Amino acid sequence: MGLGAIGIPGLILILIIALVLFGPNKLPELGRAFGKTLKEFKKGANDILDDEDKNNQNVTRKEINEAEVSQSKKDKEDNRRLPD
């Protein structure tokens, strides 16, 4: 049972109750505060995800560089052999 079960009449009832409890002057302030809070939460979540992606990219790049170095060492060793 989620928010989809509330429907339009339920939302109207919730808005009327909020209007009665907080008054018409306080309601816009509460909406702005809620919006700012939600914006900061999303920003923080995105920062965490971006940091995680950057760490994964750095690890992948390091692994690729190590593979290239080991491959170049093998190539150099192969070049040192005398021809048959």
Biopython code that builds the backbone (N, CA, C, O; Angstrom):
import numpy as np
from Bio.PDB.StructureBuilder import StructureBuilder

atoms = [
    (1, "MET", "N", (0.856, -1.171, 0.000)),
    (1, "MET", "CA", (0.000, 0.000, 0.000)),
    (1, "MET", "C", (0.899, 1.230, 0.000)),
    (1, "MET", "O", (1.544, 1.540, 1.002)),
    (2, "GLY", "N", (0.935, 1.921, -1.122)),
    (2, "GLY", "CA", (1.815, 3.072, -1.252)),
    (2, "GLY", "C", (1.028, 4.348, -1.426)),
    (2, "GLY", "O", (-0.160, 4.415, -1.110)),
    (3, "LEU", "N", (1.699, 5.348, -1.927)),
    (3, "LEU", "CA", (1.056, 6.642, -2.135)),
    (3, "LEU", "C", (0.024, 6.586, -3.254)),
    (3, "LEU", "O", (-0.870, 7.431, -3.309)),
    (4, "GLY", "N", (0.132, 5.615, -4.135)),
    (4, "GLY", "CA", (-0.835, 5.481, -5.217)),
    (4, "GLY", "C", (-2.232, 5.156, -4.701)),
    (4, "GLY", "O", (-3.219, 5.421, -5.388)),
    (5, "ALA", "N", (-2.329, 4.592, -3.509)),
    (5, "ALA", "CA", (-3.621, 4.220, -2.942)),
    (5, "ALA", "C", (-4.342, 5.415, -2.320)),
    (5, "ALA", "O", (-5.529, 5.317, -2.006)),
    (6, "ILE", "N", (-3.649, 6.537, -2.138)),
    (6, "ILE", "CA", (-4.272, 7.708, -1.510)),
    (6, "ILE", "C", (-5.304, 8.325, -2.442)),
    (6, "ILE", "O", (-6.443, 8.557, -2.036)),
    (7, "GLY", "N", (-4.923, 8.589, -3.671)),
    (7, "GLY", "CA", (-5.846, 9.173, -4.638)),
    (7, "GLY", "C", (-5.992, 10.674, -4.469)),
    (7, "GLY", "O", (-5.434, 11.264, -3.543)),
    (8, "ILE", "N", (-6.740, 11.280, -5.361)),
    (8, "ILE", "CA", (-6.964, 12.730, -5.360)),
    (8, "ILE", "C", (-7.743, 13.183, -4.124)),
    (8, "ILE", "O", (-7.332, 14.153, -3.488)),
    (9, "PRO", "N", (-8.843, 12.532, -3.756)),
    (9, "PRO", "CA", (-9.578, 12.988, -2.565)),
    (9, "PRO", "C", (-8.728, 12.934, -1.289)),
    (9, "PRO", "O", (-8.851, 13.801, -0.423)),
    (10, "GLY", "N", (-7.877, 11.929, -1.176)),
    (10, "GLY", "CA", (-7.007, 11.824, -0.010)),
    (10, "GLY", "C", (-5.990, 12.954, 0.038)),
    (10, "GLY", "O", (-5.712, 13.496, 1.108)),
    (11, "LEU", "N", (-5.430, 13.316, -1.121)),
    (11, "LEU", "CA", (-4.483, 14.429, -1.176)),
    (11, "LEU", "C", (-5.150, 15.748, -0.818)),
    (11, "LEU", "O", (-4.568, 16.569, -0.110)),
    (12, "ILE", "N", (-6.362, 15.953, -1.301)),
    (12, "ILE", "CA", (-7.101, 17.182, -0.978)),
    (12, "ILE", "C", (-7.355, 17.255, 0.525)),
    (12, "ILE", "O", (-7.215, 18.319, 1.127)),
    (13, "LEU", "N", (-7.723, 16.143, 1.124)),
    (13, "LEU", "CA", (-7.965, 16.094, 2.568)),
    (13, "LEU", "C", (-6.684, 16.412, 3.346)),
    (13, "LEU", "O", (-6.721, 17.157, 4.326)),
    (14, "ILE", "N", (-5.567, 15.856, 2.915)),
    (14, "ILE", "CA", (-4.287, 16.135, 3.579)),
    (14, "ILE", "C", (-3.939, 17.615, 3.468)),
    (14, "ILE", "O", (-3.485, 18.210, 4.445)),
    (15, "LEU", "N", (-4.142, 18.220, 2.301)),
    (15, "LEU", "CA", (-3.860, 19.646, 2.117)),
    (15, "LEU", "C", (-4.749, 20.522, 2.997)),
    (15, "LEU", "O", (-4.281, 21.512, 3.560)),
    (16, "ILE", "N", (-6.015, 20.166, 3.117)),
    (16, "ILE", "CA", (-6.930, 20.938, 3.970)),
    (16, "ILE", "C", (-6.490, 20.851, 5.431)),
    (16, "ILE", "O", (-6.486, 21.857, 6.140)),
    (17, "ILE", "N", (-6.121, 19.654, 5.880)),
    (17, "ILE", "CA", (-5.663, 19.483, 7.267)),
    (17, "ILE", "C", (-4.383, 20.284, 7.507)),
    (17, "ILE", "O", (-4.241, 20.926, 8.547)),
    (18, "ALA", "N", (-3.446, 20.250, 6.545)),
    (18, "ALA", "CA", (-2.204, 21.017, 6.681)),
    (18, "ALA", "C", (-2.495, 22.508, 6.726)),
    (18, "ALA", "O", (-1.865, 23.238, 7.492)),
    (19, "LEU", "N", (-3.437, 22.968, 5.920)),
    (19, "LEU", "CA", (-3.801, 24.386, 5.901)),
    (19, "LEU", "C", (-4.395, 24.810, 7.242)),
    (19, "LEU", "O", (-4.098, 25.896, 7.739)),
    (20, "VAL", "N", (-5.228, 23.961, 7.822)),
    (20, "VAL", "CA", (-5.839, 24.280, 9.114)),
    (20, "VAL", "C", (-4.785, 24.275, 10.225)),
    (20, "VAL", "O", (-4.791, 25.152, 11.089)),
    (21, "LEU", "N", (-3.889, 23.299, 10.205)),
    (21, "LEU", "CA", (-2.881, 23.191, 11.260)),
    (21, "LEU", "C", (-1.847, 24.318, 11.214)),
    (21, "LEU", "O", (-1.519, 24.902, 12.247)),
    (22, "PHE", "N", (-1.338, 24.622, 10.033)),
    (22, "PHE", "CA", (-0.227, 25.568, 9.925)),
    (22, "PHE", "C", (-0.643, 26.964, 9.489)),
    (22, "PHE", "O", (0.104, 27.918, 9.702)),
    (23, "GLY", "N", (-1.784, 27.103, 8.899)),
    (23, "GLY", "CA", (-2.242, 28.413, 8.443)),
    (23, "GLY", "C", (-1.692, 28.760, 7.072)),
    (23, "GLY", "O", (-0.690, 28.196, 6.631)),
    (24, "PRO", "N", (-2.359, 29.697, 6.399)),
    (24, "PRO", "CA", (-1.957, 30.027, 5.027)),
    (24, "PRO", "C", (-0.607, 30.749, 4.948)),
    (24, "PRO", "O", (0.051, 30.693, 3.909)),
    (25, "ASN", "N", (-0.187, 31.413, 6.006)),
    (25, "ASN", "CA", (1.087, 32.140, 5.970)),
    (25, "ASN", "C", (2.288, 31.214, 6.175)),
    (25, "ASN", "O", (3.355, 31.443, 5.606)),
    (26, "LYS", "N", (2.116, 30.192, 6.970)),
    (26, "LYS", "CA", (3.227, 29.301, 7.317)),
    (26, "LYS", "C", (3.430, 28.199, 6.277)),
    (26, "LYS", "O", (4.531, 27.661, 6.165)),
    (27, "LEU", "N", (2.403, 27.857, 5.525)),
    (27, "LEU", "CA", (2.474, 26.753, 4.572)),
    (27, "LEU", "C", (3.534, 26.962, 3.485)),
    (27, "LEU", "O", (4.283, 26.026, 3.207)),
    (28, "PRO", "N", (3.637, 28.145, 2.855)),
    (28, "PRO", "CA", (4.697, 28.329, 1.849)),
    (28, "PRO", "C", (6.105, 28.206, 2.439)),
    (28, "PRO", "O", (7.009, 27.688, 1.784)),
    (29, "GLU", "N", (6.288, 28.676, 3.666)),
    (29, "GLU", "CA", (7.593, 28.553, 4.317)),
    (29, "GLU", "C", (7.952, 27.086, 4.539)),
    (29, "GLU", "O", (9.096, 26.682, 4.331)),
    (30, "LEU", "N", (6.974, 26.296, 4.959)),
    (30, "LEU", "CA", (7.215, 24.870, 5.164)),
    (30, "LEU", "C", (7.544, 24.177, 3.842)),
    (30, "LEU", "O", (8.409, 23.303, 3.790)),
    (31, "GLY", "N", (6.854, 24.571, 2.783)),
    (31, "GLY", "CA", (7.130, 24.005, 1.461)),
    (31, "GLY", "C", (8.540, 24.322, 0.991)),
    (31, "GLY", "O", (9.235, 23.455, 0.461)),
    (32, "ARG", "N", (8.964, 25.572, 1.187)),
    (32, "ARG", "CA", (10.324, 25.962, 0.804)),
    (32, "ARG", "C", (11.359, 25.190, 1.617)),
    (32, "ARG", "O", (12.348, 24.706, 1.068)),
    (33, "ALA", "N", (11.132, 25.078, 2.911)),
    (33, "ALA", "CA", (12.067, 24.354, 3.776)),
    (33, "ALA", "C", (12.155, 22.885, 3.363)),
    (33, "ALA", "O", (13.242, 22.306, 3.328)),
    (34, "PHE", "N", (11.013, 22.293, 3.052)),
    (34, "PHE", "CA", (11.004, 20.899, 2.611)),
    (34, "PHE", "C", (11.742, 20.750, 1.283)),
    (34, "PHE", "O", (12.498, 19.798, 1.092)),
    (35, "GLY", "N", (11.523, 21.686, 0.371)),
    (35, "GLY", "CA", (12.201, 21.653, -0.928)),
    (35, "GLY", "C", (13.709, 21.781, -0.793)),
    (35, "GLY", "O", (14.460, 21.064, -1.455)),
    (36, "LYS", "N", (14.158, 22.705, 0.074)),
    (36, "LYS", "CA", (15.598, 22.877, 0.291)),
    (36, "LYS", "C", (16.209, 21.625, 0.916)),
    (36, "LYS", "O", (17.308, 21.209, 0.550)),
    (37, "THR", "N", (15.490, 21.034, 1.855)),
    (37, "THR", "CA", (15.976, 19.818, 2.499)),
    (37, "THR", "C", (16.110, 18.694, 1.487)),
    (37, "THR", "O", (17.111, 17.978, 1.472)),
    (38, "LEU", "N", (15.103, 18.540, 0.646)),
    (38, "LEU", "CA", (15.132, 17.503, -0.380)),
    (38, "LEU", "C", (16.271, 17.744, -1.368)),
    (38, "LEU", "O", (16.943, 16.801, -1.785)),
    (39, "LYS", "N", (16.487, 18.995, -1.739)),
    (39, "LYS", "CA", (17.566, 19.350, -2.670)),
    (39, "LYS", "C", (18.930, 19.009, -2.073)),
    (39, "LYS", "O", (19.781, 18.444, -2.760)),
    (40, "GLU", "N", (19.145, 19.344, -0.806)),
    (40, "GLU", "CA", (20.412, 19.041, -0.138)),
    (40, "GLU", "C", (20.629, 17.535, -0.015)),
    (40, "GLU", "O", (21.748, 17.048, -0.173)),
    (41, "PHE", "N", (19.555, 16.804, 0.268)),
    (41, "PHE", "CA", (19.657, 15.350, 0.373)),
    (41, "PHE", "C", (20.075, 14.745, -0.958)),
    (41, "PHE", "O", (20.961, 13.892, -1.005)),
    (42, "LYS", "N", (19.436, 15.188, -2.046)),
    (42, "LYS", "CA", (19.787, 14.680, -3.374)),
    (42, "LYS", "C", (21.223, 15.034, -3.733)),
    (42, "LYS", "O", (21.942, 14.217, -4.308)),
    (43, "LYS", "N", (21.643, 16.247, -3.396)),
    (43, "LYS", "CA", (23.010, 16.685, -3.685)),
    (43, "LYS", "C", (24.014, 15.807, -2.938)),
    (43, "LYS", "O", (25.014, 15.379, -3.514)),
    (44, "GLY", "N", (23.751, 15.541, -1.668)),
    (44, "GLY", "CA", (24.631, 14.685, -0.879)),
    (44, "GLY", "C", (24.691, 13.266, -1.422)),
    (44, "GLY", "O", (25.764, 12.665, -1.487)),
    (45, "ALA", "N", (23.542, 12.735, -1.810)),
    (45, "ALA", "CA", (23.509, 11.386, -2.370)),
    (45, "ALA", "C", (24.284, 11.328, -3.680)),
    (45, "ALA", "O", (25.017, 10.369, -3.921)),
    (46, "ASN", "N", (24.132, 12.341, -4.529)),
    (46, "ASN", "CA", (24.864, 12.372, -5.792)),
    (46, "ASN", "C", (26.364, 12.501, -5.557)),
    (46, "ASN", "O", (27.154, 11.881, -6.268)),
    (47, "ASP", "N", (26.766, 13.296, -4.571)),
    (47, "ASP", "CA", (28.187, 13.433, -4.250)),
    (47, "ASP", "C", (28.778, 12.095, -3.821)),
    (47, "ASP", "O", (29.884, 11.739, -4.229)),
    (48, "ILE", "N", (28.045, 11.362, -3.006)),
    (48, "ILE", "CA", (28.524, 10.055, -2.552)),
    (48, "ILE", "C", (28.660, 9.105, -3.732)),
    (48, "ILE", "O", (29.657, 8.392, -3.842)),
    (49, "LEU", "N", (27.666, 9.088, -4.617)),
    (49, "LEU", "CA", (27.722, 8.210, -5.785)),
    (49, "LEU", "C", (28.846, 8.616, -6.727)),
    (49, "LEU", "O", (29.518, 7.752, -7.291)),
    (50, "ASP", "N", (29.062, 9.917, -6.909)),
    (50, "ASP", "CA", (30.140, 10.390, -7.778)),
    (50, "ASP", "C", (31.501, 10.003, -7.211)),
    (50, "ASP", "O", (32.389, 9.591, -7.958)),
    (51, "ASP", "N", (31.671, 10.131, -5.892)),
    (51, "ASP", "CA", (32.931, 9.742, -5.262)),
    (51, "ASP", "C", (33.191, 8.253, -5.456)),
    (51, "ASP", "O", (34.320, 7.843, -5.727)),
    (52, "GLU", "N", (32.146, 7.452, -5.318)),
    (52, "GLU", "CA", (32.288, 6.009, -5.494)),
    (52, "GLU", "C", (32.671, 5.685, -6.935)),
    (52, "GLU", "O", (33.521, 4.825, -7.169)),
    (53, "ASP", "N", (32.051, 6.365, -7.906)),
    (53, "ASP", "CA", (32.383, 6.146, -9.311)),
    (53, "ASP", "C", (33.823, 6.542, -9.600)),
    (53, "ASP", "O", (34.521, 5.836, -10.328)),
    (54, "LYS", "N", (34.280, 7.665, -9.039)),
    (54, "LYS", "CA", (35.662, 8.109, -9.256)),
    (54, "LYS", "C", (36.646, 7.104, -8.674)),
    (54, "LYS", "O", (37.674, 6.817, -9.287)),
    (55, "ASN", "N", (36.338, 6.564, -7.490)),
    (55, "ASN", "CA", (37.220, 5.568, -6.883)),
    (55, "ASN", "C", (37.297, 4.319, -7.750)),
    (55, "ASN", "O", (38.375, 3.753, -7.934)),
    (56, "ASN", "N", (36.151, 3.887, -8.284)),
    (56, "ASN", "CA", (36.136, 2.716, -9.157)),
    (56, "ASN", "C", (36.929, 2.975, -10.428)),
    (56, "ASN", "O", (37.636, 2.086, -10.903)),
    (57, "GLN", "N", (36.827, 4.181, -10.990)),
    (57, "GLN", "CA", (37.572, 4.518, -12.198)),
    (57, "GLN", "C", (39.066, 4.539, -11.912)),
    (57, "GLN", "O", (39.856, 4.062, -12.728)),
    (58, "ASN", "N", (39.469, 5.087, -10.760)),
    (58, "ASN", "CA", (40.890, 5.131, -10.409)),
    (58, "ASN", "C", (41.459, 3.729, -10.247)),
    (58, "ASN", "O", (42.575, 3.459, -10.690)),
    (59, "VAL", "N", (40.704, 2.834, -9.617)),
    (59, "VAL", "CA", (41.158, 1.459, -9.439)),
    (59, "VAL", "C", (41.288, 0.787, -10.801)),
    (59, "VAL", "O", (42.267, 0.084, -11.052)),
    (60, "THR", "N", (40.313, 0.994, -11.678)),
    (60, "THR", "CA", (40.350, 0.391, -13.006)),
    (60, "THR", "C", (41.537, 0.920, -13.796)),
    (60, "THR", "O", (42.226, 0.144, -14.457)),
    (61, "ARG", "N", (41.790, 2.214, -13.743)),
    (61, "ARG", "CA", (42.933, 2.793, -14.454)),
    (61, "ARG", "C", (44.243, 2.233, -13.920)),
    (61, "ARG", "O", (45.160, 1.949, -14.691)),
    (62, "LYS", "N", (44.335, 2.073, -12.606)),
    (62, "LYS", "CA", (45.545, 1.533, -12.002)),
    (62, "LYS", "C", (45.772, 0.104, -12.476)),
    (62, "LYS", "O", (46.901, -0.270, -12.794)),
    (63, "GLU", "N", (44.707, -0.700, -12.527)),
    (63, "GLU", "CA", (44.825, -2.075, -12.999)),
    (63, "GLU", "C", (45.258, -2.112, -14.459)),
    (63, "GLU", "O", (46.081, -2.944, -14.840)),
    (64, "ILE", "N", (44.712, -1.218, -15.279)),
    (64, "ILE", "CA", (45.081, -1.165, -16.693)),
    (64, "ILE", "C", (46.544, -0.777, -16.831)),
    (64, "ILE", "O", (47.269, -1.378, -17.624)),
    (65, "ASN", "N", (46.989, 0.216, -16.073)),
    (65, "ASN", "CA", (48.392, 0.641, -16.127)),
    (65, "ASN", "C", (49.326, -0.483, -15.699)),
    (65, "ASN", "O", (50.370, -0.691, -16.316)),
    (66, "GLU", "N", (48.959, -1.203, -14.654)),
    (66, "GLU", "CA", (49.784, -2.319, -14.200)),
    (66, "GLU", "C", (49.847, -3.409, -15.260)),
    (66, "GLU", "O", (50.902, -4.008, -15.467)),
    (67, "ALA", "N", (48.731, -3.673, -15.934)),
    (67, "ALA", "CA", (48.708, -4.679, -16.992)),
    (67, "ALA", "C", (49.587, -4.245, -18.163)),
    (67, "ALA", "O", (50.294, -5.068, -18.744)),
    (68, "GLU", "N", (49.547, -2.959, -18.510)),
    (68, "GLU", "CA", (50.373, -2.453, -19.604)),
    (68, "GLU", "C", (51.851, -2.556, -19.256)),
    (68, "GLU", "O", (52.661, -2.924, -20.108)),
    (69, "VAL", "N", (52.214, -2.237, -18.019)),
    (69, "VAL", "CA", (53.611, -2.313, -17.590)),
    (69, "VAL", "C", (54.096, -3.753, -17.634)),
    (69, "VAL", "O", (55.190, -4.025, -18.131)),
    (70, "SER", "N", (53.298, -4.673, -17.122)),
    (70, "SER", "CA", (53.715, -6.079, -17.131)),
    (70, "SER", "C", (53.815, -6.604, -18.559)),
    (70, "SER", "O", (54.704, -7.402, -18.858)),
    (71, "GLN", "N", (52.927, -6.175, -19.439)),
    (71, "GLN", "CA", (52.975, -6.595, -20.837)),
    (71, "GLN", "C", (54.219, -6.033, -21.519)),
    (71, "GLN", "O", (54.875, -6.739, -22.286)),
    (72, "SER", "N", (54.552, -4.769, -21.248)),
    (72, "SER", "CA", (55.741, -4.173, -21.867)),
    (72, "SER", "C", (57.011, -4.852, -21.354)),
    (72, "SER", "O", (57.974, -4.986, -22.109)),
    (73, "LYS", "N", (57.039, -5.283, -20.089)),
    (73, "LYS", "CA", (58.189, -6.013, -19.562)),
    (73, "LYS", "C", (58.339, -7.346, -20.275)),
    (73, "LYS", "O", (59.455, -7.753, -20.597)),
    (74, "LYS", "N", (57.231, -8.029, -20.525)),
    (74, "LYS", "CA", (57.278, -9.301, -21.242)),
    (74, "LYS", "C", (57.783, -9.090, -22.662)),
    (74, "LYS", "O", (58.569, -9.889, -23.171)),
    (75, "ASP", "N", (57.331, -8.011, -23.305)),
    (75, "ASP", "CA", (57.774, -7.713, -24.661)),
    (75, "ASP", "C", (59.270, -7.444, -24.687)),
    (75, "ASP", "O", (59.961, -7.897, -25.600)),
    (76, "LYS", "N", (59.783, -6.716, -23.705)),
    (76, "LYS", "CA", (61.217, -6.430, -23.640)),
    (76, "LYS", "C", (62.010, -7.710, -23.428)),
    (76, "LYS", "O", (63.076, -7.882, -24.020)),
    (77, "GLU", "N", (61.504, -8.613, -22.590)),
    (77, "GLU", "CA", (62.183, -9.882, -22.358)),
    (77, "GLU", "C", (62.209, -10.714, -23.629)),
    (77, "GLU", "O", (63.209, -11.376, -23.906)),
    (78, "ASP", "N", (61.142, -10.696, -24.400)),
    (78, "ASP", "CA", (61.085, -11.447, -25.646)),
    (78, "ASP", "C", (62.080, -10.894, -26.657)),
    (78, "ASP", "O", (62.631, -11.664, -27.444)),
    (79, "ASN", "N", (62.325, -9.612, -26.663)),
    (79, "ASN", "CA", (63.243, -8.993, -27.609)),
    (79, "ASN", "C", (64.700, -9.304, -27.274)),
    (79, "ASN", "O", (65.559, -9.160, -28.143)),
    (80, "ARG", "N", (65.003, -9.715, -26.077)),
    (80, "ARG", "CA", (66.368, -9.996, -25.662)),
    (80, "ARG", "C", (66.859, -11.365, -26.145)),
    (80, "ARG", "O", (68.057, -11.635, -26.069)),
    (81, "ARG", "N", (66.011, -12.196, -26.618)),
    (81, "ARG", "CA", (66.399, -13.528, -27.065)),
    (81, "ARG", "C", (67.236, -13.442, -28.341)),
    (81, "ARG", "O", (67.069, -12.552, -29.174)),
    (82, "LEU", "N", (68.107, -14.371, -28.444)),
    (82, "LEU", "CA", (68.923, -14.451, -29.651)),
    (82, "LEU", "C", (68.138, -15.134, -30.762)),
    (82, "LEU", "O", (67.353, -16.046, -30.500)),
    (83, "PRO", "N", (68.344, -14.701, -31.988)),
    (83, "PRO", "CA", (67.636, -15.366, -33.093)),
    (83, "PRO", "C", (68.151, -16.785, -33.278)),
    (83, "PRO", "O", (69.305, -17.078, -32.965)),
    (84, "ASP", "N", (67.314, -17.645, -33.774)),
    (84, "ASP", "CA", (67.683, -19.054, -33.999)),
    (84, "ASP", "C", (68.585, -19.221, -35.182)),
    (84, "ASP", "O", (68.983, -20.341, -35.501)),
]
sb = StructureBuilder()
sb.init_structure("model")
sb.init_model(0)
sb.init_chain("A")
sb.init_seg("    ")
for serial, (resi, resn, name, xyz) in enumerate(atoms, 1):
    if name == "N":
        sb.init_residue(resn, " ", resi, " ")
    sb.init_atom(name, np.array(xyz, "f"), 0.0, 1.0, " ", f" {name:<3s}", serial, name[0])
structure = sb.get_structure()
